[in-house]
Amino acid sequence: MDAWSGWGLLAQTPPQLLPARELMAFTLGTHILLVPLGVALPFITLLMHWRALRTGEPAAWLLARRWSAVMAVQFAVGVVTGTVLSFELGLLWPGLMGRWGDVFGLGFGVEAWAFFLEAILISIYLYGWRRLKPWTHFALGLPLPLVALLGAFGILAANSWMNTPRGFTVGADGDPVGVDVRKAVFTPMFGPEYWHFVVAMFMTAAFVVAGVYAAGLLRGRRDRYHRLGFLVPFTAGAVLTPVQLVLGDFIARSVYHQQPVKFAAMELVWETDTHVPEYIFGVLNEDGSVSGGIKIPSLDSVLAGFTPGTEVTGLTSVPATDRPTTAQATIVHTAFDIMVVLGSLLILLVLWFAWSWWRRRDLPKSRWFLRAAACAGVASLISVEAGWVTTEVGRQPWIVYGHMRVSEAVTDESAATLWAVFGIVVVGYAAVLAAFVAVLLRMRTRWRLEDETTGVRKGGPHGGGEGPEHSIPYGPRPEAPREAADDR
């Protein structure tokens, strides 16, 4: 889980460290793009389902059913990429799992159970369309978001422990003894990491889904189907965005207190001091100076402790072997700034939407709003990637902060073998993602053809007396009418 951290090192010892890092970086960086939909699409689907139950709108029913189909396809792909990550933890980092697995392994067990339960619940929810009473079907879908939160609980418990390890003592042989599972799960960084991550997943999924329909609105498809498909998820994202702003400040302040060296890398603080300036972007040099970027005097101290006199720990407070390199610090700082800048732009977009809705109960008339909304999902995904880069690279050179270095945990397998596996994984992931996109595009095309026939998007009835999407692409096909069967 120390993805992205191989960049900037002049030499790698042992030699297999770089390919192991790059392999983990690629698989984690790819998988995390699917996580928002896996965690939050069930919730967004249930929001639309609830609206359909309350209003009976054909467009709402259609959207809920179609989103549930996308949810199933995404879950299947996410299981594949997530399973690869699970294997890599043991194969690439045997030192980590061998020594520390008894302390923090519970989180991975919880995540595995969450995957198992989610698969069952998704199957029931998909099969329940037209086969269960409407409110019973909806009620059976309600546990899905909770199970998604449980999966996030497991993985974030493990990651937060790696950042702030607790719940054990180190024996004479260097192995952990006296494990306290409760303390190992609920570490100082667990709460800040968990809520920041969960809200980011829900917000990102909401903007990704809304962005699809914003693109449709830009192309002139102003029917109820596209307006509703945009408004419900975008409103959810708009509500969560200011919450995420507060949580982002909370986790940054938690890093300042719990991981001061990581905070120094995030803010390019070289020496411990007060009245520390804030740099927006910029590059850290070997002598501690910062090239480029925008310098704002004393702002970093103000952000850390609300006063210019707040002391901020610098990178030089620990030996060079115990902190990120200058190149790694620059990566952390850049990723952190990208996340903050994109989050600030999303806040402005939300304020634009809120102002228009408050004044006219309608979307902003400007096409620039729709263009920005169509890009909001991509911006959110980039922010998620940047957040994980900040978390993982900022912990370097530790895989278990203060207890085990990354070089001590890596496998003994040869570098050549790991590079070969890396190539195979890249090809495999490319094939899986290409198939995923192809399936989604095929579903979109089929749905568009169906709508042209039934007239659902034009505000018509359910299409000649049948409900939307009569030939459901999952579960048994509807039985033929008895008269038709007798004719055969």
Phi, psi and omega in degrees: 000012177263050184296154174072005192266004181275346184292144171088356178273134183283332180216149180243124177224118000286168186295335181282357182294316182296309179297326178296317179295314183294323177296315178295322180298315183295312183293319178292317181295329177282315182298322186292340175291336179269342186298317181305315179293323179296321182281318194249342181299324174303319179296315180295321177297317180292328174301314179291323178300316179298319178296320179297320179295321182285321187255337183072014181294129177302322180296323180292318176300315183297316180295317181298316181293317182291322177295327178293326176293318177297320179302319181292316180297316180297321180298319180298316179292319180297324177297319180298307183292326178290324178295321177301317179300319180298317178295320183296326179301318180280323184280323183272331186232059181297331178296323178293306185289326181293318183272321191250359184302324180294338183275310188246006184291343180302323181301319179291327175295318178297318180296320179297317178295323179296319176300316181298312180294321181296320178300317179294314184293321177297320179298315179297317183295316179295316182291336186286343178301125179070359183244347178237158174299143189308310184285331175295316178300315179298317181297323179290340177275343184299327178292343184303310178298326180293320178294323176298320177294326178295318177299318177296324177303314183297310185289324179286331175297317179294315183291319180294328176295320179297331179276322178224075185296132179216174171084029179198166167235155182265124180284180182296331180270004179090355179271152181286142176224167177060049185289131173249103187299320181300315179290328179290329179279309185264072179278169181302331182265357184296308181302306179302316181294316186297308185289325176296318181292312184298313180296322177299320180295314180294317180295316181296312179301319180298316181288328177296312180296314179299324181298327178298316183280335172296321177297321177295318177298322178297330181274007175095006180272083187263025180285173182298324180303311181286322179297316180291320178297334176273313191294317185296306180291324182293323177297318177299315178296323180294323179292323184280336185300310177294330175297318180294328177300315179294316180293326177297318176295323181295315182288326177296320178290327177293320176298320179303320182276321188266328182226071186299329180289321175297319178299321178298322177292320179299326186250006180056049177264116185273311181240145179296129185194172170256174181052043183283131180283158174260131176252126172265108190063201186104165183234131179276127179267167183296334180271004178094353178282162181242126179259137179073188180079176179249124182260127177242110186303137172064357187293325181296318176297321179295316180294326181285319186223012175074000177222149178299337181277002179294130179277132179245127180292138180260169179298326183284002177289345177232159178301156182301330180285350183250014183220163175298149174291169179298324178293317178295320178299321178296320177298314179300312182297316180296316179297317179298317180293322177299316179299316181292317181296313180295322176297321178294321178294323177294324176299316179298320178297318179296318178297321176300313179297315182296320180297315180294318182291324179292323183279318190231002184052043181205166177291154172304141183286335184295137175291339177295329176297314180294323177299314179295320180295323178295331180272348186297324179296316178297317179299321179293319178297320177297321179296321178297314177301315181297324179296319179288326175299315179300314182295315189277314181290326180296341180276348187299147008268019187265138168266326166241110194305118177082357185235325181215130177277158179300320181295336179278342185262345189290154180294161175271357181300149184292153180298321180300318179296318181294322177295322178296316177298321178303313180298319179296317180296318179300314179297316180297315179295321179299319179294316181296314181292324177296318177296320179300311180295320180297318179296317179297318179294322178295318178298318179299316180296316180297318180296321180295319178295320177298319181292325177295332180277316185274335182075019181299317183293340180273008177088010180284183178290191185289015177092076177065031177090349178268151176291163180300142180054062184297317178273087187292134184279018178209148182080175181297145175289149177300143179291147177291149177303150183301322181297317181294323179295320178295324179298324181289000000 
